[in-house]
Amino acid sequence: MRRTVLTAGGTALGVVLLLAAKPHHTVAVAVPAVTAPEQDSSGTGSGTGTGAGSSSGSPSGSSPSASSTGGAAKSTGVRTITGGSVDTRWGPVQVKVTFNGSKITAIDVVQEPDGNPRDQEINSQAIPILTQEALAAQSANIDAVSGASYTSEGYIGSLQSALDAAK
């Protein structure tokens, strides 16, 4: 009987100590920060952003920029717009979108997390899938790639930033 009481007491004490222990590290939840698109006062859809007016706190300091190789109107001609850099837990993600008129014809990744071989492996699989889905959907309303949640969130956020700047 005495052994049972000691075992139960020791177990209870162990559980209390385990629940009271603090973890060795804290896990920060990453919320992507999207840089705001820069307003172009000329109305030609061209310009480059410096990020001076950005309030996102993005370390890259970039904002969407556009270069037009077609006509002066935003809805005609071929033009390229770089979306805002989206900070993720593993690094920034930024895309450059090429339009022909209002149709998305190409999406190139300017920045992606590449701090370790695992990042490179994930992105080599996820980015082509995201690009294919975005080209098919002609919008940023696409599904995230399983196993690449942070890259997907950053990609979609930067793509939406470029699409907003294209309007």
N, C-alpha and C positions, 0 to 999 in steps of 0.2 A: 504494500500500500504506500509505503514511504517513497519507493522508487517511482511510482506513478505520479505522485504529487510533485516530486522534484523534476521529472521529465516534462510534465505539463507546465510547471512554472518556468522552466528553462526555455521551453518553446515559446511561451507567451512573451518572455523578456526578449528573446531573439527577434520575434516579429516586431515588437515595439521599437527596438533599436534599428532594425532594418527600415522601418517606415520613417523614422526620425532622421536617418542619415541623409546628408546632402549629396547630390551627384558631383562628380569630379569636374564636370564641365556643364555649361548651360548651352542649350540648343536654341539658337535664334531662328525665328521663323522669317524666311525671306519673303518680302512683299516686293514684287517688281515695281521699279520706279520708271515711268515712261517720261521722256523729255517732251515738253510741249512743242508742237510745230511752230516754226517761225513764220510770222506773217510777212508776206512780200508786198510792199507798198506799190510796186510798179504794176502789178497785175499780170505780169508776163509768165509767171510760174518759174522764173529762174532766180537763182541767188544761192548763196552759201551761208550756212548758219554758223555762228560762233558760240552760241549757247550763252551769251552774256545775259540774256533776259530769262534764262531758264530757272525755274524755281524747284526743279526736281532733286537737286543735289547730286546729280549723276556725275561720277568722277570723270567720265570721258568728255563731258561738256559739249556733246554734239547734239544737234537738233536736225530735224528733217531739212534737206536741201534739195533743190531741183535744178536740173539743167535741161533746157529745151533745145532740141535740134530741129524741130518742126516749126509750125506756125506760131503766131503770137498768142492765140487763144489756148486756154488750158485744156480744152477737150479735143484738140486736134493735134496731129503730128506725133512724132516719137519723142518721148521725154523720159528722163530718169529721175526718180526721187528717192533719196536716202531717208529711211525712217529713223525715228529717234532711237537712241541706244537704251535698251532695257536691262537694268541690273538684275541679275539672278543670283541665287546662292553660290553658284559655281563660276560666275563671271558674266560679263555683258554680252548681249545678243543684239545685233543690228543687221537690217537687211536693206538692200537697194533694189527698188522695183522699177522695171522698164515698162512704159505704157506706149501703145500705139493707138492714139485717140483715147478712148476710155477703157480699152482692153489691156489687161495685164499680159505682157508677152514674155517677160523673164523676171526671175527673182534671184538675186545673188546675195550671199551672206557675207557681210563686211566684217563682222565680229562674231565670235562664238567662243564658248568656254573651251579652253584647250590646255588647262593647267596640268593635266596628267594623262597618261595613256587611256585611262577609262573614259575620260571626257571625249577624247578623240574618237574612240570606238563608238560611243553612244551617238555622237553627232554625225559620224560618217554614215550611220544607218538612219537616223531620225530626220536630218535636214533634207535629203532627197524626197522622203515621204511627205514632209510638210510642204515642200515646194510643189510637188505634184498635186497635192490636195488643193493648195491655194490657187494654182493655175486652173484647175478644173472648176473650182467654186467661184473664181473671179472675185473673191472677197477674203476677209480674215475670219469668216465664220467656218472654221475647220476644227476637226477633232485633234486633241493632243495625242502624241505618240506615246504608247505605253512604254515605261522605262526611261522616258526622256521628258518628264513633266516640266522641269525647270527650263530646259531648252525650248520646249513647245510654248510655254507661257511667254518667254522672251521673244520668240519668233513671231508669235501671233500679235503681241503688243507692238513690236516694231513695224510689222506689216500694217497694222491698223493705223499707226501713226503716219506712215507713208500714204496710205489711202486717204486719210483725212486731209493731208497736205495737198493731195492731188485735186481735191474738190474745189 
